[in-house]
């Protein structure tokens, strides 16, 4: 165990130095800036600081997300282009699953399509995991390290879980619900217009599973940890939804007639 600890410590130290220390410093600076602001005091300065911190983080990592969305849009457009060929292959080899898979993979390779590209909806969660963990530790020690004594935000205690005694549950439960709902919206927007019908059986199953599992997972996690993490996730998702809309449109979230037109 001591050997594992020795190996892990440099990694932990690097992660905390690169992510944890800046998050703590920015949050501390934001709280100092908001000190005495009547609007922030009415809403809850800690919550306002979390919102501003989230927006700043999203602006920093937005180029990565934009690249992901642009790549996803290209793959979706290419999938629509080869849809007739894919349908012909499915019809021709419907009784030979192995040959069907081989021909499908060959078609994808010919058109430079990654069949797992639609699973990229998990990428935002993966990228933000180290940030969420660092934020968890900052919030855990906030009573000692940050110039704040009131962790309320619109009546919600951000340093407590949504189901912890003392919370106004009807309001506090809203953040985990919004975290799950906005994750669902973002995941649906990642799915090409036409939904799973535009994908083969394997992709369709993977997409359906991701669409259902990710929101439930995020909502469940948001119930288990401090409400500040759920607030971060909601604001982060709303930022990403806006960014995603202007790049790829609504995806399969709405019927085609309400979309922004076909992707190029």
C-alpha positions in Angstrom: 0.0 0.0 0.0 2.9 2.4 0.8 4.3 1.7 -2.7 1.0 2.5 -4.3 0.8 5.7 -2.2 4.2 6.7 -3.3 3.4 6.2 -6.9 0.0 8.0 -6.7 1.3 11.0 -4.7 3.1 12.8 -7.6 0.0 12.3 -9.8 -2.2 13.7 -7.1 0.1 16.6 -6.5 0.3 17.4 -10.2 -3.5 17.2 -10.5 -4.1 19.5 -7.5 -1.5 22.0 -8.6 -2.9 22.2 -12.1 -6.6 22.1 -11.3 -7.3 22.3 -7.6 -5.1 25.3 -6.7 -6.4 27.5 -9.6 -10.0 26.6 -8.8 -9.5 27.6 -5.1 -7.7 30.8 -6.1 -10.4 31.9 -8.6 -13.2 31.0 -6.2 -11.5 33.0 -3.4 -11.0 36.0 -5.7 -14.7 35.9 -6.9 -15.9 35.8 -3.4 -13.8 38.8 -2.5 -15.1 40.6 -5.6 -18.7 39.9 -4.7 -18.3 40.9 -1.0 -20.8 43.6 -0.2 -22.6 43.4 -3.6 -26.4 43.6 -2.7 -27.5 41.5 -5.6 -25.0 38.7 -4.8 -25.9 38.9 -1.1 -29.6 38.5 -1.9 -29.0 35.5 -4.2 -26.1 34.0 -2.3 -22.5 35.0 -3.0 -21.1 31.5 -2.9 -23.7 30.3 -5.5 -23.0 33.3 -7.7 -19.3 32.6 -7.5 -19.8 29.0 -8.5 -21.8 30.2 -11.5 -19.1 32.6 -12.6 -16.4 30.0 -12.0 -18.3 27.5 -14.1 -18.6 30.0 -17.0 -14.9 30.7 -16.8 -14.0 27.0 -16.9 -16.4 26.4 -19.8 -14.8 29.3 -21.8 -11.3 27.7 -21.2 -12.3 24.2 -22.3 -14.8 25.3 -25.0 -12.3 24.8 -27.9 -12.1 21.1 -27.0 -15.8 20.8 -26.9 -16.2 22.8 -30.2 -13.7 20.4 -31.9 -15.7 17.5 -30.6 -19.0 19.0 -31.9 -17.5 19.8 -35.3 -16.2 16.3 -35.7 -19.5 14.9 -34.6 -21.3 17.1 -37.2 -19.0 15.9 -40.0 -19.6 12.2 -39.0 -23.4 12.7 -38.9 -23.4 14.3 -42.3 -21.3 11.5 -43.7 -23.6 8.9 -42.2 -26.6 10.5 -43.9 -24.7 10.5 -47.2 -24.0 6.7 -47.0 -27.4 5.8 -45.6 -28.6 4.3 -48.9 -25.5 2.2 -49.3 -25.8 1.1 -45.7 -29.4 0.1 -46.2 -28.4 -2.0 -49.3 -25.7 -3.8 -47.3 -28.2 -4.6 -44.5 -30.7 -6.0 -46.9 -28.1 -8.0 -48.8 -26.4 -9.6 -45.8 -29.3 -9.7 -43.3 -28.9 -13.5 -43.0 -25.1 -13.3 -42.5 -24.3 -11.1 -39.5 -20.6 -11.6 -39.7 -20.4 -10.5 -43.4 -22.8 -7.7 -42.6 -20.5 -6.4 -39.9 -17.4 -6.7 -42.2 -19.1 -4.8 -45.0 -20.4 -2.2 -42.7 -17.0 -1.6 -41.2 -15.4 -1.5 -44.7 -17.9 1.2 -45.7 -17.2 3.2 -42.6 -13.5 2.9 -43.2 -13.9 4.0 -46.8 -15.7 7.2 -45.7 -13.5 7.8 -42.7 -16.3 7.3 -40.2 -15.6 6.2 -36.6 -18.6 4.0 -35.6 -18.1 5.0 -32.0 -18.2 8.7 -32.7 -21.8 9.0 -31.4 -20.5 7.9 -28.0 -18.6 11.3 -27.8 -21.6 12.6 -25.8 -19.7 11.1 -22.8 -16.7 13.3 -23.5 -17.9 16.4 -21.6 -18.4 14.3 -18.5 -15.0 12.7 -18.8 -13.2 16.0 -19.3 -14.9 17.6 -16.4 -14.4 14.8 -13.9 -11.0 16.1 -12.6 -12.6 19.5 -12.3 -15.6 18.2 -10.3 -13.3 16.2 -8.0 -11.2 19.3 -7.3 -14.3 21.4 -6.7 -15.5 18.7 -4.3 -12.4 19.1 -2.2 -12.5 22.9 -2.4 -16.1 22.9 -1.1 -15.3 20.4 1.6 -12.7 22.7 3.1 -14.4 25.9 2.2 -15.3 26.7 5.8 -11.6 26.9 6.6 -10.1 28.2 3.4 -12.6 30.6 1.8 -13.8 34.0 3.1 -17.5 32.8 3.3 -19.8 31.8 6.1 -23.1 31.6 4.3 -23.3 28.9 1.7 -26.9 29.5 0.8 -28.0 30.0 -2.9 -31.7 30.8 -3.4 -32.3 29.0 -0.1 -30.2 25.9 -0.9 -27.2 25.1 1.3 -24.6 24.4 -1.4 -22.2 22.7 1.1 -24.9 20.1 1.9 -26.4 17.3 -0.2 -29.9 17.8 -1.6 -31.3 15.2 0.8 -29.4 16.2 3.9 -31.5 17.1 6.9 -32.0 20.9 7.1 -32.4 21.4 3.4 -35.7 22.7 1.9 -35.9 19.5 -0.1 -38.5 20.7 -2.6 -36.1 23.4 -3.8 -32.8 21.5 -3.2 -33.9 18.5 -5.2 -34.4 20.8 -8.2 -30.6 21.0 -8.9 -30.1 17.2 -9.2 -33.2 17.0 -11.4 -32.0 19.8 -13.6 -28.5 18.2 -13.8 -30.1 15.0 -15.1 -32.5 16.8 -17.4 -29.9 19.1 -19.0 -27.6 16.0 -19.4 -30.5 14.3 -21.3 -31.0 17.3 -23.5 -27.3 17.6 -24.3 -27.1 13.9 -25.1 -30.1 14.0 -27.4 -28.6 16.9 -29.2 -25.5 14.8 -29.8 -27.6 12.2 -31.6 -28.1 12.9 -35.4 -31.4 14.1 -36.6 -33.6 11.1 -37.3 -32.5 9.5 -34.0 -31.3 6.0 -33.8 -33.0 5.2 -37.0 -30.1 6.8 -38.8 -27.7 4.3 -37.2 -27.0 0.6 -37.4 -28.2 -1.7 -34.7 -25.0 -1.6 -32.7 -24.8 2.2 -32.7 -28.5 2.5 -32.0 -28.2 0.3 -28.9 -25.2 2.2 -27.7 -26.9 5.6 -28.3 -30.1 4.5 -26.5 -28.1 3.3 -23.5 -26.1 6.4 -23.3 -29.1 8.6 -23.6 -30.8 6.9 -20.7 -27.9 6.0 -18.4 -26.0 9.2 -18.4 -28.8 11.5 -17.2 -29.7 9.0 -14.4 -26.1 8.6 -13.4 -25.5 12.4 -13.3 -28.7 12.9 -11.3 -27.9 10.2 -8.9 -24.3 11.5 -8.3 -25.7 15.0 -7.8 -27.9 13.7 -5.0 -24.9 12.2 -3.2 -22.6 15.2 -3.1 -22.7 18.8 -2.1 -25.4 20.8 -4.0 -22.6 23.1 -5.3 -21.5 20.3 -7.6 -25.0 20.0 -9.0 -25.1 23.8 -9.6 -21.8 23.6 -11.4 -23.1 20.7 -13.6 -26.4 22.5 -14.5 -24.6 25.8 -15.5 -22.0 23.8 -17.4 -24.7 21.9 -19.3 -26.6 25.0 -20.1 -23.4 26.6 -21.5 -22.7 23.5 -23.6 -26.3 23.3 -24.9 -26.1 26.8 -26.1 -22.7 26.2 -27.7 -23.9 23.0 -29.3 -27.0 24.5 -30.7 -25.1 27.1 -32.7 -22.7 24.4 -34.1 -24.9 21.3 -34.7 -28.5 22.4 -34.0 -31.0 20.4 -31.9 -30.0 17.0 -33.2 -32.7 14.4 -32.5 -34.2 16.5 -29.7 -37.0 17.9 -31.8 -38.7 16.9 -35.0 -36.9 17.8 -38.3 -39.5 20.5 -39.2 -38.4 22.4 -36.1 -34.7 22.0 -36.7 -32.3 24.5 -38.1 -31.9 22.7 -41.3 -29.6 19.9 -42.5 -26.0 20.0 -41.5 -23.6 20.7 -44.2 
